[in-house]
């Protein structure tokens, strides 16, 4: 399992460690914020388009189907 350390995030973003901890509190909170942002920006628009089309949700494959 790959792990990402705070220093990896600091290096990738150019932010400093204290700013990350001040804003998010820790890696787990940063991960949650990033995941929520991804869902908001990427998943919700796609799901919204499916909901607009009455047939969209019925036609979308379900992972629960065998």
C-alpha positions as CSV (number, residue, x, y, z in Angstrom):
1,X,0.0,0.0,0.0
2,X,1.4,3.4,-1.0
3,X,1.5,6.1,1.6
4,X,1.7,9.9,1.1
5,X,3.4,11.9,3.8
6,X,2.9,15.5,4.7
7,X,6.3,16.3,3.2
8,X,5.1,14.8,-0.1
9,X,2.0,17.1,0.0
10,X,4.1,20.1,1.0
11,X,6.5,19.4,-1.9
12,X,3.7,18.9,-4.4
13,X,1.6,21.9,-3.4
14,X,4.3,24.4,-2.4
15,X,2.4,25.1,0.8
16,X,4.1,24.9,4.1
17,X,3.4,22.3,6.8
18,X,2.0,24.7,9.3
19,X,-0.5,26.0,6.7
20,X,-1.7,22.5,6.0
21,X,-2.2,21.6,9.6
22,X,-3.8,25.0,10.4
23,X,-6.3,24.6,7.5
24,X,-7.1,20.9,7.7
25,X,-5.8,19.6,11.0
26,X,-4.1,16.6,9.5
27,X,-3.7,14.2,6.6
28,X,-7.0,12.5,7.1
29,X,-8.9,15.8,7.1
30,X,-7.0,16.9,4.0
31,X,-7.9,13.7,2.3
32,X,-11.6,14.1,3.2
33,X,-11.6,17.7,1.9
34,X,-10.0,16.5,-1.4
35,X,-12.4,13.7,-1.8
36,X,-15.4,16.0,-1.1
37,X,-14.1,18.4,-3.7
38,X,-13.6,15.6,-6.2
39,X,-17.2,14.4,-5.7
40,X,-18.5,17.9,-6.0
41,X,-16.6,18.8,-9.1
42,X,-16.5,15.4,-11.0
43,X,-19.2,12.9,-9.7
44,X,-22.1,15.2,-9.0
45,X,-22.3,16.7,-12.5
46,X,-22.3,13.3,-14.1
47,X,-24.9,11.9,-11.7
48,X,-27.0,15.1,-12.2
49,X,-27.0,14.5,-16.0
50,X,-28.2,10.9,-15.4
51,X,-31.0,12.1,-13.1
52,X,-32.2,14.7,-15.7
53,X,-32.8,11.9,-18.2
54,X,-35.5,9.6,-16.8
55,X,-33.9,6.7,-18.7
56,X,-30.4,7.5,-17.6
57,X,-30.5,5.9,-14.1
58,X,-32.4,2.9,-15.4
59,X,-29.8,2.3,-18.1
60,X,-26.8,2.9,-15.9
61,X,-25.1,-0.4,-14.9
62,X,-25.4,-1.3,-11.3
63,X,-22.6,-2.9,-9.4
64,X,-25.1,-4.8,-7.3
65,X,-26.4,-6.8,-10.3
66,X,-24.9,-10.2,-10.9
